[in-house]
Amino acid sequence: MYLTKEKKQELFEKYGSAASNTGSAEGQIALFTFRINHLTEHLKNNRKDFNTERSLVKLVGKRRSLLDYLVKKDILRYRAIIKELGLRK
């Protein structure tokens, strides 16, 4: 399994405020980014896996919604998470 309990806790500790704070926008964005990267690698090898492709598109939309929320709520938190995760090129 690519996403273990320990990996989730590590992501929320690093990007969220605490490991138990799984609802923070930064933690959710980091988790979605990890999953998006994993699915992208999967799709490079399995081009015709359309169910995974649909899941990937849905995840990207969820992450985009959370990023839009952060822009409206607190632009500094948005800029920090974008920089940490390297989402913009």
LUMVEXNU-66058 format. One record per residue (C-alpha): x, y, z; residue in three letters. Coordinates in steps of 0.2 Angstrom, whole numbers, padded with zeros to 4 digits, always signed. Layout:
! residues N
XYZALA
...
END
This chain:
! residues 89
+0000+0000+0000MET
+0007+0017-0005TYR
-0001+0027+0008LEU
+0001+0020+0026THR
-0005+0027+0042LYS
+0012+0033+0047GLU
+0014+0042+0030LYS
-0002+0051+0033LYS
+0003+0056+0050GLN
+0020+0062+0044GLU
+0011+0073+0030LEU
-0001+0081+0043PHE
+0014+0084+0055GLU
+0024+0092+0042LYS
+0011+0103+0033TYR
-0003+0104+0045GLY
-0002+0111+0063SER
-0002+0094+0071ALA
-0003+0076+0067ALA
-0021+0075+0074SER
-0027+0090+0065ASN
-0032+0081+0049THR
-0044+0095+0044GLY
-0032+0109+0040SER
-0032+0115+0023ALA
-0013+0114+0021GLU
-0013+0096+0027GLY
-0027+0091+0015GLN
-0018+0099+0001ILE
-0002+0090+0005ALA
-0011+0073+0006LEU
-0020+0077-0011PHE
-0003+0081-0019THR
+0005+0065-0013PHE
-0010+0055-0020ARG
-0010+0065-0036ILE
+0009+0061-0039ASN
+0006+0043-0035HIS
-0008+0042-0048LEU
+0002+0051-0061THR
+0016+0039-0060GLU
+0003+0024-0061HIS
-0005+0032-0076LEU
+0012+0034-0085LYS
+0013+0015-0085ASN
-0005+0011-0087ASN
-0012+0023-0100ARG
-0029+0015-0103LYS
-0034+0015-0084ASP
-0048+0027-0086PHE
-0055+0024-0069ASN
-0039+0030-0061THR
-0038+0044-0074GLU
-0056+0050-0068ARG
-0050+0049-0049SER
-0035+0059-0053LEU
-0045+0073-0061VAL
-0057+0073-0046LYS
-0042+0074-0034LEU
-0035+0089-0044VAL
-0052+0098-0043GLY
-0053+0095-0024LYS
-0035+0102-0022ARG
-0040+0117-0033ARG
-0055+0120-0022SER
-0045+0120-0006LEU
-0032+0131-0014LEU
-0045+0143-0019ASP
-0052+0143-0002TYR
-0035+0147+0005LEU
-0033+0162-0007VAL
-0049+0170-0001LYS
-0045+0166+0018LYS
-0027+0169+0020ASP
-0015+0173+0005ILE
+0001+0171+0016LEU
-0004+0153+0020ARG
-0008+0150+0002TYR
+0009+0156-0004ARG
+0018+0146+0009ALA
+0010+0129+0004ILE
+0012+0133-0014ILE
+0031+0136-0011LYS
+0033+0121+0001GLU
+0025+0108-0011LEU
+0032+0116-0027GLY
+0015+0117-0036LEU
+0019+0132-0047ARG
+0033+0132-0060LYS
END
